[in-house]
Amino acid sequence: VIPPPVIHIESYSEDSISFSLKMSTNIKVSGYVVNIYWTFDTHRQEKRTLVIEGEKSLQKVANLTAHTPYEISAWAKTELGDSPLSFVHVVTSGTRPASPSLKAKAINQTAVECSWTGPRNVVYGIFYATSFLELYRSPHNSTTSAHNITVLVQRDEQYLFLV
């Protein structure tokens, strides 16, 4: 039986998590697949996937959000097949940034100007869809470090926007 990998949180800060991966077995490991999950504003679950080569690994994931719960899952790729999943949870330190205040204004039938308030020198994600279900499952999205963006939409539709 292939055991799950051991995920050990080495350290964390406001915007990063460092962790190590290892297997407690003599089975040859060729690498790991790691998923980092977090929930954006209770509407959208985000995921970042890392494919790591080698047996032992120390990883640092950066560009994270302060005071946000993250779930890290991993499995090992071995000579006998894939291992079961292993999970660990961690909350980054610091104070979570305030939610931006969004305004959306139709420019014409196919363009909407979105603008918001918030800190400078960060990346914003703009998500939009025609229903809450689509906003949660598969929204249109764009990113920018500015405080406004014009998005193109289908005519004769109502949209929900989230930044």
ABEGO torsion letter per residue (X at the ends): XBBBBBBBBABBBAABBBBBBBBBBABBBAEBBBBBBBBBGGABBBBBBBBBBEABBBBBBBGBBBGBBBBBBBBBBBAAEBBBBBBBBBBBBEBBBBBBBBBBBBABAABBBBBBBEBBGBBBBBBBBABAAAAAABBBBBBBABABBBBBBBBGBBBBBBX
